Amino acid sequence: MKCPYCGKQMKAPRKGMERVMQHCDGGLLKKHDRIVYGVPHNIFLTLNKNIAQELGNRGYNVRFDSEQNEYEITEKVTGEVSEMAQEAQDNFDLGWAAWSTGDREKAIEIWKENVDKFPNHRDSWYNLGLAYGRKKEFKQGIHCLKRALEIDTTDGQAWWYLGFNYNLMGEKEKSKQAFKKAKKLGWKQPPPF
């Protein structure tokens, strides 16, 4: 993702929760704050009032969070996009509810329909990857996890599970590469071998 302030590609920090936070290290400031991946939109958080005002002038929605003493900036979205994003999240939540009650097949069915309708819903792809892995359908799990990683390449946990699926398929080199990427992104869980 590109930084909404300077347009540079966001870079993951060396430590911390890389899937959640990223920073821009090549812009007007050393690190002009962080990006938080929110559902359904990306949220830019900054402590810098000038950055918040500039992004507000560019058409972003700006809200000051007095508890955190920071500005929350989200892109303006049309009602239609917002409704679509909410529908994608609602469908994902329905799948999660089915999964939580033990109806795994129903969850998979819901998430599959969700990615058919909303092909960029990362969480649905990710959960499908995990669900197929649990069913020992590793090829399908790999496909879904790779799709989730196309949407968010900084998700160390998804890289780890991709490596896990490759390992169970006997593709050791691909497995090692995925585990290496997960570790580089800060995922602490060691490979299962």
N, C-alpha and C positions, 0 to 999 in steps of 0.2 A: 504494500500500500504506500501511496505517496503522502508525504506530510502536507496537510492542507495549508500550512503557513508558507513554506518555502518551495514546495514542489519536489523536494528531494525524496528519493526512495527511503522508506523507513528502515532502520537497522536495529536488530535485536540487541539488547544489552548483554554483557557477558554473564551476568548473574541475575537471578530473579525469575520471574514468571514470564517467560518470553512469549507465550501464547497470549497472555493478557496485556503485557506492556511492551511497547517499543519506543524508541526515541529516534529523533533525527540528529545525526551527528555531523552533518555537513552543511548546515544552513547558516543563517545570520547569527545564531547564538551557538555555543558549544553543544548544548542539548536543550533545545527549546521545548522541553517538557515531554510528555509521553502520550502514546496513543493507547486507548483501551478499546478492545474489541467488545462491543456491546451487541445485544440482540434487540432489535433487528438491524441496528445501524452502528457504524463506528462512532465512537465518542472521543473527542480530543479534549484532554484536561490540561489546563495551564494555570500557573500561579501568576503569570505575567498579564497585567491589565491591558498593556499596549497590544499584545498579540490578540487577546480576546476582542478588543475594539476593532482591530484591523480585520479579523475574520468576520465580525459582525457586519462591517462595511461591505464585505465581499458576499454577503447573503447567507451566512451561516446563522443558525439560532444560537444565542449565547445566554447562559443562565449562570448566575453566581451562586455557589454553594457556600453559605456562611459557616456551616459546620466544618467543612474541609478547608475553607479559605482558598478555594480555587474556582476557576471558571470552567464550565462544561459547555463544549461547543459541539453541536450536531448539525449535519447538513439539513437544509430545508428539503422537505419531501412533499410531493403532492398527496392529496387524500387517497388517490388510487394506489400509489406506491406504498403508502403507509398501511392501507387496508391489506394489500397483498403480503407485506412483510408480517403483519399481525396474523393473517391466515396461515402463513408458513410456520410461524411459531406455535400457533394453536394446534396445528396438525402434529408438529413435533411433540408437543406436550401430551396429546392424545396417545401417540405411540409410546411415550415414556410411561404413561399411566397403565397401558396394556402390559408393557414389559414388567412393570413393578408388581402387577398382580399375577404374574406368571404366564400370561398369554403371549408368549414370545412370537408365535406365528402372526398374530394380529398386529403386534408392534412392527414386525418386519413389513407386513402388508401396508400399514399406514405410512411408514417411512419411505417405502418404495414409491407410493403414490405421491408423497410430498416432493421427492426429488424429481419425479416426472413433471410435476407442475411447477416446482421451484428448483431448477437445477443448480442454483448457487447456494442452497441452504446447507452450509458446511456441517452443522450439527447432525442433520439427518444422514448425510453421507458417512460421517464418523460413526454414529451409532449402528448404521447398517453394517459397516465394516466389522465392528465388534460382534454384532449379532451373528453374522455369517461365520466368523471365526469360532464362536461358541458352538455352532452347528457343524463344525469341521468342514465347512465349505470355504476353504482357504483362498481359492482362486477368486471367488466372488468377494470375499472379505478384502483381499488385496486391491481389487478393482475399486471398491468403495473408499478404502482408506487413501488410495492414491488420488481419487477425485477430491476428497476432503483436503488433502495436502496441496492440490492445485489451487484451492481457494485460499488456504492459509498455510504457507510453507514453514511457518515458525512454530508449529504445534509439535513440541517434543514428544508429547504423549502419543500422538498419532503416528509419528515416526517409529516410536518404540513398538506399538502394536503392529505396524507394517512389518518391522523386523521379526516380530514373533510369528506372524503368519508365514513369512518367507521361510523361517527356520522350520516350522512344522511341515512345510512342503518340501524340505530338503534343499532349498536354494540358499546354501550357506553364505556365498559371497554377497548376494543381495541382502541377506539378513544382517551380515556384519556391517554393511554400508548404512543400512537404516538405523541400526543400534548406535553406530558412530555419530550419525546426524542427531539422533535423540539426545545423546550425551552432550554434544556440542551446544545444543539448544537449552541445556540445563536440566534435562530429565534425569533424575537421580537413580531410578530403579535400574539395577544392572541387568544385562541379558540373562536369560534363563539357562545358560549353559556354561 
